[in-house]
Amino acid sequence: MNITIESVHFDTAERLEDFINQKVGKLDQFSDSIIGAEVTLRLDKAETSENKVAEIELDIPGSNLFAKKQSKTFEESVDQACEALRKQLIKRKEKLKAK
């Protein structure tokens, strides 16, 4: 799977990129049809401390899956978005089996 990481208005640390590659790479376990993933990280201008936003889009034949999460750290946002995508992949797999 090809993982593209884009950060808006800041540079990501190598440690964060490794974390993202590891988390998003684990989604391969739930579907072998994932072509790629596009991860976008940005700082929201909200006044709260929960201003780190992670958006992940999985490129899958037929339809793309998308998750967007916001929290106090990018790691937490990526973790939550990956969990949401994992649930979507499982649901999609069950629908395909039912047909």
Residue, then its C-alpha position, 0 to 999 in steps of 0.5 A: m500500500n502506498i501511503t502519502i502524508e501531507s501536513v498543512h502549514f507545518d513540517t512533520a517529525e520523522r517519528l510522527e511519519d513512522f507512527i502514521n505508516q505503522k498505524v495505517g499499514k496495519l489496515d492491510q490486515f482487514s482488506d487486501s484490496i487497499i491501493g493506497a492511503e492519503v493522510t492529511l494533518r493540519l492544525d485547526k484554529a479552534e481556541t481549544s487544545e483539541n486542534k490537531v486534525a487527521e484526515i485519512e482516505l483509503d483508496i479501494p476499488g469501487s469506493n474510497l473510505f474516509a475518516k476525520k478525527q480531531s484531538k489533542t495530539f496528532e498521534e491520538s487523531v491518527d489512532q482514532a481515524c484508523e480505528a474508524l477506518r478499521k470498522q468501515l473495512i470490516k462492515r464493507k467486508e461483511k456486506l460483500k460476503a452477504k452478496 
